[in-house]
Amino acid sequence: MYTLGIPDEEFIRGKVPMTKQEIRILTIVKAGIKRDSLVCDIGAGTGSLSIEAAIQAPEGRVYALERNPEGIGLIKANAGKFGVDNLEIIEACAPDGMEQLPLLDAAIIGGSGGNLAPIMDLVDSKLKVGGRIVINCITIQTIAQCIEYLRNRKDYSYDAVQVQVSQLHQLGSYDMVKANNPIFIVTCIKK
């Protein structure tokens, strides 16, 4: 059985973006997922975060919402590879497809397709008091939209961290540092 932090190369990948291992670990920890949590992963991509969440919540359920048909196929393939049976795939462009969700303990937003505010509104209606939303922001525009939205909501507390991960790669007799894109991880807690 896998534990938190599955190596990136273990996932079946295509041309769909995937959240890297170090960011997945922080995201899952920030989401506060427990054994029986109900979690939604919005913009699930390859399903890497969905798989990690499902492993952390073996008595719960994870809903992976993705609009890209290739991503849907990859989520199915990865769920099969890692043997998670508490994962349900919803093929839709968020916020569509979210109406059917139960009350959630946590929501992870990795992709919003430019619909962050409507997605956040619908997530809010589906989130339990004390529940968490974790938003991974790659672009400056997304972090700006996120903070602006949260400043206008008095029913949430939030914090954000910027994470920059770099890895060493051997190049002949040298070790070179290769940087991944920096990510803002915003954690929101519903009061």
Secondary structure, 3 states (H helix, E strand, C coil): CCCCCCCHHHCCCCCCCCCCHHHHHHHHHHHCCCCCCEEEEECCCCCHHHHHHHHHCCCCEEEEEECCHHHHHHHHHHHHHHCCCCEEEEECCCCCCCCCCCCEEEEEECCCCCCHHHHHHHHHHHEEEEEEEEEEECCHHHHHHHHHHHHCCCCEEEEEEEECCEEEEEECCEEEEEECCCEEEEEEEEC
